[in-house]
Structures are given as C-alpha cells and as structure tokens.
Amino acid sequence: MAAEKKAPTKGTTKGTVKVKWVVSFIGCTDDMRQTIRGLGLRRLHQVVERQNTPETQGMIHKVRHLVEVVD
C-alpha cells in the first residue's frame, strides 16, 4: 500500500510564506518601495501570504530589513 500524505492542519502550507511589513519605507529607494508593493503589502503590520517561489524569496531578501516572515 502506498503511504498517504496528510495535509497540514495549521500554519502555512509547504508552498506558501507569510510576510509581515514591520518597518516604514520612508527614506528607502523607489525600487524598495516597488518591491514592498509587489509583495502585496499596502500598510504597516499587514500580513500577506504568497507562494514560496525563488522570485518571492528574492523580493523578501531585498527588503529583509523592512519585513519579517511569520509562522
């Protein structure tokens, strides 16, 4: 018999990541502002869930001093 995979019961799934905007982008460059907006963040302390792709990871890395990854 084949082993069945169980879906996660709580938290994020393996293919997603939750990002929270925690520091204002006042004084940051325009490309950092566009990266924050590209992640779908519109206001401080907002949490969004995005697919965990290399593109998303690169965006998070670029503005790592402005955002945090939450569980």
C-alpha positions as CSV (number, residue, x, y, z in Angstrom):
1,M,0.0,0.0,0.0
2,A,1.2,3.5,-0.8
3,A,1.7,5.9,2.1
4,E,-0.7,8.8,2.1
5,K,0.4,12.3,2.7
6,K,-1.5,14.3,5.3
7,A,-2.4,17.9,4.7
8,P,-1.0,20.4,7.3
9,T,-3.6,21.1,9.9
10,K,-2.5,24.6,10.9
11,G,0.1,27.2,9.9
12,T,1.2,27.7,6.3
13,T,1.4,25.0,3.7
14,K,4.8,24.0,2.4
15,G,4.4,26.1,-0.7
16,T,3.5,29.4,0.9
17,V,5.1,32.0,3.1
18,K,3.5,34.7,5.3
19,V,5.2,38.1,5.1
20,K,4.6,41.0,7.5
21,W,5.6,44.6,6.8
22,V,7.1,45.9,10.1
23,V,9.3,49.0,9.2
24,S,8.3,52.0,7.2
25,F,10.0,52.6,3.9
26,I,10.4,56.3,4.4
27,G,13.9,57.1,3.2
28,C,14.2,54.0,1.1
29,T,14.8,53.9,-2.6
30,D,12.0,53.7,-5.1
31,D,12.9,50.1,-6.1
32,M,12.4,49.0,-2.4
33,R,9.1,50.7,-2.3
34,Q,8.0,48.9,-5.5
35,T,9.2,45.6,-4.0
36,I,7.0,46.2,-0.9
37,R,4.1,47.0,-3.2
38,G,4.9,44.0,-5.4
39,L,4.6,41.7,-2.4
40,G,1.1,43.0,-2.0
41,L,1.7,45.0,1.2
42,R,-0.3,48.2,1.5
43,R,0.1,49.2,5.1
44,L,2.3,48.6,8.1
45,H,1.8,45.5,10.1
46,Q,-0.2,43.9,7.3
47,V,0.4,40.2,6.7
48,V,0.1,38.6,3.3
49,E,0.5,35.0,2.2
50,R,2.5,34.4,-1.0
51,Q,3.7,31.4,-2.9
52,N,7.2,30.3,-1.8
53,T,9.0,30.7,-5.1
54,P,12.5,31.9,-5.9
55,E,11.1,35.2,-7.1
56,T,9.2,35.8,-3.9
57,Q,12.3,34.8,-1.8
58,G,14.4,37.3,-3.8
59,M,11.8,40.1,-3.1
60,I,11.8,39.2,0.6
61,H,15.6,39.2,0.7
62,K,15.8,42.6,-1.0
63,V,13.6,44.3,1.7
64,R,14.6,41.9,4.6
65,H,15.2,44.9,6.9
66,L,11.6,46.1,6.4
67,V,9.7,42.8,6.6
68,E,9.6,39.7,8.6
69,V,8.4,36.2,7.8
70,V,5.8,35.0,10.3
71,D,4.7,31.4,11.1
